[in-house]
Amino acid sequence: MKSTTSAHDATRPAAGRGPARGSALAGVWPLSPLQEGLLFHADFDDHGPDVYAVQFTLDIEGPVDAGRLRTSWDALLDRHAALRASFHRRKSGEAVQLITRNVTVPWREADLRGHTEPERTAQAAELAERERAERLDLAVPPLLRLLLIRLGARRYRLVVTSHHLLMDGWSMPVLLNELSEVYAAGGDSSVLKRSASYGDYLLWLGRQDKDAARAAWRAELAGADEPTLMAPTASSGTPVLPDETVVRLPERTTRDLVTLARAHGLTVNTVVQGAWALVLARLAGRTDVVFGATVAGRPAELPGVEAMVGLLINTLPVRVRLDGGQPVVDMLARLQERQSALIAHQHLGLSEIQR
């Protein structure tokens, strides 16, 4: 990076600072099943890249009041307690998330207007990568930081880096919609309707029938006593950031898939899962395959869940048994029927299901 790049760092909490205590602590929450899993992986390897750090960029055209934008993000942190969480273990080993009462979002700015367009592009990417590479301390809230890059007179890029422990993909559009309203109101979040708390979801989880869920998953996975392995296990154990390959289906193919699904009373998700099962069966040389899938985890009976910010998703196994003599549409219908029957039990954690 050239020395002419200017970056202004907001004051950040000192590394290794302990959790908030006393009046600074707003609450102590348990963890959701997926939070338990993510925290386990974080504890297991706290060196190298954090594969569960999430980053997205928002390109903005037009005038931006950086101070108001920063204030608006602080208002969102005040509004959503889940964004003020830090993660700790009691002496017993039990994991908890502590909700700090007042948190200021870590904020950085960089001005690249003095560079040529190719230099701006390269340096903006480098700045974002540096943000991505800097590990978030799970014991120091918030597990979210912002970088505002000025690219031109009316061009900005906002880089948001957070830990997956805080929220799922559904939550980010909720935040951005609220950010737009709060920014327009000068950073005042009182213009927004009252939001449901992620803590309500954790209470809902605690009320679910775990024994019934265990029985349902035990029946679904009966006889599936080995994993569907597609590649040898890595020997080093060193985490590696995933690669991403984007494949865009033509509009006609997408339309045909939707038409096929509707004609047989199926969801497109079922069709995709069934197709993936066929691919796995062929590659693994098996007629009984199990793979992972992500579910939204937002129960319709929980008021305000559609606008809740937090980590509500769960990762669960999908089992597909194949028979060369059955029509594909029959296999898909059975798959959808079994998955629908498991919806009420999707709250159970993967570690319990594996046991």
Buried (B, 14 or more C-beta within 10 A) or exposed (E): EEEEBEBEEEEBBEEEEEBBEEEEEBBEBBBBBBBBBBBEEBEEEEEEBBBBBBBEBEEBEEEBEBEBBBBBBBBBBBBBBBBBBBBBEEEEEEBBBBBBBEBBBBBBBBBBEEBEEEBBEBBBEEBBEBBBEEBBBBBBBBBBBBBBBBBEEEBBBBBBBBBBBBBBEBBBEBBBEBBEBBBEBEBBBEEBEEBBBBBBBBEBBEEBEBEEBBEBBEEBBEEBEEEBEEEEEEEEEEBEEEEEEEEEEEEEEEEEBEEBBEEBEBBEEBBEBBEBBBEBBEEBEBEBBBBEBEBBBBBEEBEEBEBBBBBBBBBBBBBBBBEEEEEEBEBBBBBBEBBEEBEEBBBBBBEEBEE
